[in-house]
Amino acid sequence: MPLMLSSLYDALLEAGASPEAARKAAEEAALVDTRLTRVDAALESLSHRLTVLTWTIGVGISLVMAMLLLALNWLWQLMQRVH
């Protein structure tokens, strides 16, 4: 038997739906819930990856800026010796 939301099934039966229609509706609702859970997990994984990527890019840019400043400082000191 496929996954089914029993509380929805019971509520539909109390509302007057036939047992077959209530069962199908409860099974479809369970499928939607399962899909949403998978999508939520995928979005959480994507969010984690984006956080790691953001930090990696930030550290990379910081290292490039530090190397650029060191190179400019070295050039400045070289120019001071020439004069």
LUMFITI-620891 format. One line per 10 residues: their letters; for each residue x negated, y, z of N, C-alpha, C. Coordinates in steps of 0.1 Angstrom, whole numbers, plus 5000, padded with zeros to 4 digits. Layout:
BEGIN
a = X Y Z X Y Z X Y Z; ...;
END
This chain:
BEGIN
mplmlsslyd = 4992 4988 5000 5000 5000 5000 4991 5012 5000; 4994 5022 4992 4986 5034 4991 4987 5042 5004; 4978 5052 5006 4979 5060 5017 4991 5069 5017; 4998 5071 5029 5010 5078 5029 5011 5086 5042; 5016 5098 5042 5018 5106 5054 5031 5102 5060; 5030 5094 5071 5042 5089 5077 5052 5099 5083; 5046 5110 5089 5055 5120 5094 5063 5127 5083; 5057 5129 5071 5064 5135 5060 5075 5125 5055; 5071 5113 5055 5081 5102 5051 5093 5102 5060; 5090 5102 5073 5101 5102 5083 5110 5115 5081;
alleagaspe = 5104 5126 5079 5111 5139 5078 5120 5139 5065; 5115 5133 5054 5122 5132 5042 5134 5123 5044; 5132 5112 5051 5143 5103 5053 5154 5109 5062; 5150 5117 5072 5160 5124 5080 5167 5134 5072; 5160 5140 5062 5167 5151 5054 5176 5145 5044; 5176 5132 5043 5186 5126 5034 5180 5120 5021; 5167 5120 5019 5161 5114 5007 5161 5099 5008; 5162 5093 4996 5162 5079 4995 5148 5074 5000; 5147 5061 5005 5134 5056 5010 5124 5056 4999; 5128 5053 4987 5118 5052 4976 5113 5066 4972;
aarkaaeeaa = 5122 5076 4972 5118 5090 4968 5109 5095 4980; 5113 5092 4992 5105 5097 5004 5091 5091 5004; 5090 5078 5000 5077 5071 5000 5068 5077 4989; 5074 5079 4977 5066 5085 4966 5061 5099 4970; 5070 5107 4975 5066 5121 4979 5055 5121 4990; 5056 5112 5000 5046 5111 5010 5033 5106 5005; 5033 5097 4995 5021 5092 4989 5014 5103 4981; 5022 5110 4973 5016 5121 4965 5010 5132 4974; 5017 5135 4985 5012 5145 4994 4999 5140 5001; 4998 5128 5003 4985 5122 5009 4974 5123 4999;
lvdtrltrvd = 4977 5121 4986 4967 5122 4976 4962 5136 4974; 4971 5146 4975 4967 5160 4974 4958 5163 4986; 4962 5158 4998 4954 5161 5010 4940 5155 5009; 4939 5143 5003 4926 5137 5001 4918 5145 4991; 4924 5149 4981 4916 5157 4971 4912 5170 4977; 4920 5177 4985 4916 5189 4991 4905 5187 5001; 4905 5176 5008 4894 5173 5017 4881 5171 5009; 4881 5165 4998 4869 5163 4990 4864 5176 4984; 4874 5185 4980 4870 5198 4975 4864 5206 4986; 4869 5205 4998 4864 5213 5010 4850 5208 5013;
aaleslshrl = 4847 5195 5012 4834 5190 5015 4824 5194 5004; 4829 5195 4991 4820 5199 4981 4817 5214 4982; 4826 5222 4986 4824 5236 4988 4814 5239 5000; 4816 5231 5010 4806 5232 5021 4792 5229 5017; 4791 5218 5009 4777 5215 5004 4772 5226 4995; 4780 5231 4987 4776 5242 4978 4772 5254 4986; 4779 5257 4997 4776 5269 5005 4762 5267 5012; 4760 5255 5016 4747 5252 5023 4735 5253 5012; 4737 5248 5000 4727 5250 4990 4725 5264 4986; 4735 5272 4986 4733 5286 4983 4726 5294 4994;
tvltwtigvg = 4728 5290 5006 4721 5296 5018 4706 5292 5017; 4703 5280 5014 4689 5276 5012 4683 5283 5000; 4690 5284 4989 4685 5291 4978 4682 5306 4981; 4691 5312 4988 4690 5326 4991 4677 5329 5000; 4675 5320 5010 4664 5321 5018 4651 5319 5010; 4651 5309 5001 4639 5306 4993 4636 5318 4984; 4646 5324 4978 4643 5336 4970 4638 5347 4978; 4644 5349 4990 4639 5360 4999 4625 5358 5003; 4621 5346 5006 4607 5344 5010 4598 5346 4998; 4602 5341 4987 4594 5343 4975 4592 5357 4971;
islvmamlll = 4602 5365 4972 4601 5379 4969 4592 5386 4979; 4593 5382 4992 4585 5388 5002 4570 5385 5000; 4567 5372 4996 4553 5368 4993 4548 5376 4981; 4556 5378 4970 4551 5386 4959 4549 5400 4963; 4557 5406 4971 4555 5420 4975 4542 5421 4984; 4540 5411 4992 4528 5411 5000 4515 5410 4992; 4516 5402 4982 4504 5401 4973 4502 5413 4965; 4513 5420 4960 4512 5432 4953 4506 5443 4962; 4511 5444 4974 4505 5454 4983 4490 5452 4986; 4486 5439 4987 4472 5436 4989 4464 5440 4977;
alnwlwqlmq = 4469 5437 4965 4462 5440 4953 4461 5456 4951; 4472 5463 4955 4471 5478 4954 4461 5483 4964; 4461 5477 4976 4452 5482 4986 4437 5479 4982; 4435 5468 4976 4422 5464 4971 4418 5474 4960; 4427 5477 4951 4424 5487 4940 4421 5501 4945; 4429 5505 4956 4427 5518 4962 4413 5519 4968; 4409 5508 4975 4396 5508 4981 4385 5509 4971; 4387 5502 4960 4377 5502 4949 4376 5516 4943; 4387 5522 4941 4387 5536 4935 4380 5546 4945; 4382 5544 4958 4375 5552 4967 4360 5551 4967;
rvh = 4355 5539 4965 4341 5537 4964 4335 5543 4951; 4342 5543 4941 4337 5548 4928 4335 5563 4929; 4344 5570 4936 4343 5585 4937 4333 5588 4947;
END
